[in-house]
Amino acid sequence: MKLTPNYYRDRVCLNVLAGSKHNAVEVHAAAEGHVLVGVLSKSYPDVPSAVADMADYAALIDNALSIGLGAGDPRQSAMVTELARQLQPQHVNQVFTGVGASRALLGQSETLVNGLISPSGTPGMVKISTGPLSARQPDGIVPIDTAIALLKDMGGSSVKFFPMGGLACRAEYQAVAEACARHGFSLEPTGGIDLDNFEEIVRIALEAGVEKVIPHVYSSIMDPESGETRPQDVRALLAIVKRLLA
């Protein structure tokens, strides 16, 4: 069972949601395997039902499973940690304070575990108070270099920068990308990414020198009626990635 994502040219791997198991297979094929398929822990009433269903997803897509919180909900942190332990997926989404527990219970260093960091309004400074308790307190703002070092201390693999609002916080995103490049850390831009701004968002990270980029493209490429991700849009995203890395 492969525990590491299948990056295109070892640089970029898409992250999209699946509305069903059939949809997961569709988007995995559309991305030619260069994708992590998100399934949200928030969609399940308890751990056993989530484990049973997510295991089916993983089996259909070569374990390219991304266990999600659900809009970065810190209340899902403990559930995600337990799911990660049992499922051993390729990708785990975590709030900043949940990274250490997830890595410890995974019991290996291959699965990618991100840590949720939010914009602060000031380039070079980020909000790390994204945990169940800390999210309800005054914002914890630290330099991005410090945040990355803390994530590394906890066994994290990447910064999940959310919510970006597309390019609304471009200067802050640029600073995060440059810091990830300095520290050899992966970057996961998330929030408001669509077919129009995707290329620019990925280009910023690549040109900054980020080694591995995992852009999350969610609601903008989902059919609002079926709740499923459109395979043709995933193909379009992959075509952009191929052009950027030509």
N, C-alpha and C positions, 0 to 999 in steps of 0.2 A: 504494500500500500504506500503510494507516494505521499510524502508529507509536505513537500515544497511546491509552491505554485509554478505553473508552466508559463514563464515569461516569454514574450516575443523578443527574440534576439537578446535574451537575458536582461532586458531593461524594463519592459512594460507589460503589465497584466491587468486586464479589465476586471471590474467588480460590478456585477449587475444583480438584480433580484430575480427570483423565479416565482411565478404565481401558482405553479403546479409542478409535479414531477415531469410531466410531458414538456412543459415549458423549459424546465431546467435542461433537459436533453437538447431541445431546440437551440437554446442560446449557447450551450456548450459547443455544439456543432457549428453554429454561426460564427463563433469566435475562434474556430479551429483549435479549440482547447486552451487558448490563451486567455482564460477567464476564471474568476472565482465567482461562484454562484451563491448569492446570499439567501439565507433562510432565517427568518427572524424568531428569536426565542420568545418574543412577546406574543406570538401567534398561538402559543400552546399553554394549556392550563397547568401543566406540571412537567417535571423532568422526564419521567418514564415515557410519556406520550411523545415528547419532543425527541428523545433519543431514538425511539422506534421509527418515527417518521423521517428524521434527518438521516438516519443510517440508510434508508432506502434511497434518498437523494444522492448520498455519497457514492453508493454502489453504481448508480447510473451515470455518474460524471467523473469517474476516475478519482474520486475523493477530492474533487475541486470544490469542496464545501466551505462556505464562509458563514460562520455562526454569527448572527447579528443580534444587537441589543434591541433595536427598534427605535429609530430616531434618537439614538444616543441615550436612551432612558437609563439613568444610573440604577434604578430599582431592579434592572435585569442583570446586574453585574454578577451576583452570586450564582444565578442560574446558568449564565454563560460559562462561568468557570467550571461548574459541574458537568455541563454538556461537553466542554472541551476535553475534560478528563476521560469521559466515557467514549467519545466519538473519535478523538485523535484526527481532527480535520486538518486541512491545509492552512486555514485562516481563521483567526479569532478576533472579533471586534470587542474592545474593552474600554471602559472609562479609565482615566489615568491611574486611579488607585487600585484598579483590579488587575493590573498587569502582572504583578509579582505572584499573586495567588494562581492565576491561570498558568503561568509558566511552571510554577512548582508542581501543580497537579497534572499538567501534561506529561511531565517527567522526561522531556526531551527538548532539544533546542531547534529542531527543524521547522515545526509549525510556526507560521508567522503570527505574532501577537502584536496588534497595534495598541497604542494608548491615545485616548481622545484628548486633544488639546484644542482650545477655542481661541478665536481672535480676541484681542484685548482693546483694539482701537489704536494701538501704537506699534509700528513696525519694529520687530526685534524683541517684543515682549508678548507673552502668551498667557492665557488662563489655563491653569492645570487643576483647578478645583471643580472637577467634573464627576466626582464620586457620589455615592448615595447620601452621605452626610455633608461633604464639602460643597456640593452644588447648592446647598441651602444656606451657605454662609457667605460673608463678603468675598468677592473674587480674590483668588490667589493668583497673583500676577508675577511671573518670573521671566528672566531672559530665556530665549529659545535655546541657547546653548546649554543652560542649566537644565531645562526641561528634558532635552535629549539625553544628557548625562544621567538624569534620574531614571529615565526609561531604560537606559542601558543597565543601570544598577539593578533594576527589577527584572531583567531578562527580556525586555521588549525588543521588537524588531523594527518598528516603524512609528512615525507620527501620523495619526489620523487628524487632519486639520479640518474641523467642522464646528459650526456651519459657515461655509465660505460665501454663500450667496452668489455663486458664480465668480465673477471677477470684481465683485463689490469691494473686496479688501485686497486688491492686487498687490499693493506695496507690502502688506503684512505677509501675504503668501510668498512673495519674492524673497523676503527675509528668511522665512521658514525653509524654503527650498535651498537657499545658499547655506544655511546652517546644516541641513541634512547632508548636503554635499561635503561640507567641511568635516563632518563626523562619520562619513560612510554609513549613513542611516537611510532607510527607505522612507518614502513619503506617500501618503494616501490623501489626496485632495478630495473633499466631500462636501456636497451641498450646493444645489443650484446649477449643477453641471448638465449641459445639454449638447445637442449636435452642433449648435452655433458657437459655443465658447470652448468646447472640448479641446480642439486643436491648440488654441492659445494656452490653455491651462497646462496641458501636457508639455508643450514646447518650453514654457517657462521653467518647468522642473528639469527637463532634459538639458537645456542650455545652461542651467545653473550647475550642472554636473551631478545631479542626483543619480545614484547608481541604479536604483529600482523604484519605479513609479507605479502605484496601483490606484488609478482614478475610479471613483465610485460614481456611476451614472444610474440613477434610480427612477424616480417618478416621471422624468421628462421623456423616457423611452418606453413607458408602460401604457398599455391600452386602458383607459379609464373604466371601460365597461367590463372587460374580462379580468383586469388586474394582472395581466401577464405582460412580460417584456417582449417587445416586438423584435423578432429575430433579424429582420431587415435593418433595423437600427443598429443592432450589435454588429452586423456585417459592415455597416457604414463606419462605425467607430474603429473597427479593426483596420479598415482601409486607411483611415487617417493615421493610425499608429504606424502602419507599414510605410506610409509616405514620410512621416517624420523620421523614421529610422532607416530610410533607404540609403 
